[in-house]
């Protein structure tokens, strides 16, 4: 599915099954919660933090999808086409960072 299709599917789901969008500020808080859940998994699976049994039920893919869901909700609410936004972001990075990372001695293997 494309980003545009995902935005449309989410909008359809929200306006039927979900009844309506939460406010933008509520969705910002939910996004923060979801990013926290990703951080929790990362800290336990890839970091040094010890996990609890309840942590083992959480899947990184599912939590990342939750982040993307809420992010696309916010984009829909604020009239942002994320395909266009991402394309513009690539343009910005290709200009700004064209040589920056190649010249970083910390990234040399």
Secondary structure, 3 states (H helix, E strand, C coil): CCHHHHHHHHHHHHHHCCCCCCCHHHHHHHHHHHHHHHHHHHHHHCCCCCCCHHHHHCCHHHHHHHHHHHHHHHHHHCCCCHHHHHHHHHHHHHHHCCCCCCCCHHHCC
